């Protein structure tokens, strides 16, 4: 009888283990849920089980039934964001409670190493003012970050690993600097919690974040290329399959993308691939209007002089073609002593600029001046060239002599040229000396060249060219 009792208890224990709710790692304690939206919960349980969900912000009970394979999914609504701690209890007969949940804004930050770069920095590549930011991190800010574990998946992954981290001095060293400062900029104005999903992989190419059908549209990066395991992070589709698709059910507000260094050398297709990436991410997260904001790759002495400039140009073109999209320029953020550092230390202004751009474009704070000045058109007079720019705001400005402009001669060789501001606040005049003919003009259109033209908001002029010559 005693043996039978032990056997019965053992079988009951095994049944309870089998019946237990299992959730993806992104659904856990400490998570941030998107406010004022319909969010999904999903997981697995025993087959033919009724799943019930109770949340702390409403008396409504949500329920569904598992599918044949034990998987389940249901949707529930969230209220306006606040700093009040919430909880969710999910039960299939054995309850599982998630606690310390906040409701606010959730953004997905993706890309390669400059997005992944944490306050710990890289070897001999520190983050400016890291100590101050780490010490100031506090949990009451409501900022939290989920770091998606780096995964180069050859087949579509069902789930991904990671953990929601609270903002405090211990965890801040693990935070993406761009993602964290972006969250701080949003939180400061929106006065609600902000959750950042950081899905980034150093050295990755844009093709790694696309799906197979998209990559196969292009001939410059074969889907079936023979890439060794040691370089799995540059294989096509592996990040999309392992680090984006598994979290597609998580409700987000939009995307921030910081990548492009890995595509220097293939600039010709980058603009269209970047647009395809935005379409794919929006389709994957089931919302064709999700905002998509991009960081311009920083000045750096690449082996090629013009290729990185063409990638920046492609980033600008893509974001100005896409709806609900934009780009922040980084042309002014790399000092001469960092020209050979592909991971510049001055990351915080990038997050702040992204935050202001999102506040302007997504959250409709129309008094925020968040756009960099950019080239509009050119007018040629008999002895000068007049350049017209968008987003000058109260006017263009500079410190000292204007630098960064170059005129081409008839042999397509570019030479530095003097420039001055025109009478209109959004114009710059380039003199044509000694009756010279105009062929083309460029501004900071190189691998590394830092100009000094800004608008009244202190944002740098986006590098540009008036030609389409191939070098």
Secondary structure, DSSP 8 states (H G I E B T S, - for coil): -HHHHHHHHHHHHHHHHHHS-EE-TTSSTT-EEESSSEEEEEEE-STT-EEEEEETT-S-EEEEE--TTSEEEEEEE--S-EEEEEEEEEESSSEEEEEEEEEEEEEEEEESHHHH-BTT-BTTB--TTHHHHHHH--GGG-EEEEE------SS--S-----EEESSHHHHTTSBHHHHHHHHHHHHHH-SEEEEEEEE-TT--GGGGS-HHHHTT-SSS-TT----GGGGGGSTTHHIIIIIGGGTTS--SEEEEE--GGGTT-GGGHHHHHHHHHHHHHHHTT-TT-EEEEE-------SSSSHHHHHHHHHHHHHHHSTTEEEE--TTS--GGGTT-SS-S--HHHHHHHHHHHHHHTS--TT------EEEEEEE-SSEEEEEEE--TT--B-SSS---EEEE-TTS-EEE---EE-SSTTEEEEE-GGG-----EEES-SSS-----B-TTS-B---EES-----
